[in-house]
Amino acid sequence: MIIAANFKTNHTRKSTKEYIETLDKYVSSLKNDDSVLVFPPSTALDKFNLTENISIGVQNAYPVEKGSFTGEIGLEQIEEFKIDTTLIGHSERRHVLGESQDEVREKYTFFKSKGFQIVYCIGEPKEVREQGIEAVMAYNFSQLEGIDLEYENLIIAYEPVWAIGTGLTASNEQIEETLALLKNKIKSPILYGGSVKVANTKEILEIKNCDGILVGTASWDVDAFCQMIEIADNI
């Protein structure tokens, strides 16, 4: 299982350090092979002494080593902290910040060339879901255009946009159907994200073809995130 936490624009450098220390102590006490990923804000990046099960990643980065790109971070800043994991294509970057598929593809190609572990996000908005499963899959596959699906360090995160931060969660039947169709094309692990919380973690992780979860709001509390890891450990 892969259990991932996306802090988005939450937590400070101090609170992230405290969170990571608590998380590391908890994960170190377990005897499992689950992978735990944490994506803090860029201001909280640091070198952490972690058990091998835990990886720190960046939520976003510009596809350059360094350069004149105000407000961005590049490979040079990431490598300072020995980080080699990144999120790419999150719906908030696509739909709120206007990243095009060309821009997403450019980031993917760059960080793939650097050997990064990439959590690549896809997901449909509500109006597409309402059109039926064929429209849903066409939309999601369009977000995979130009993406090397054979890359060994690729993880796909399926997050229906209408279920992110809304309190809505896709039904188990919707998730299972979508993941099954994605698995026909994708060999990589597939995570589900979208209003995942402690109360629904078990039922989501037990869905066929679900290899883990990408958690937003519910992961910002370290105790809740540790409960999710414990649930995964017991499945």
PyMOL commands that set and color helices and strands:
alter all, ss='L'
color gray80, all
select helices_A, chain A and resi 13-29+42-44+75-79+91-96+101-113+126-129+133-142+161-163+172-183+198-205+217-220+222-234
alter helices_A, ss='H'
color red, helices_A
select strands_A, chain A and resi 2-6+35-39+54-56+85-88+117-122+154-158+190-193+212-215
alter strands_A, ss='S'
color yellow, strands_A
deselect
rebuild
show_as cartoon
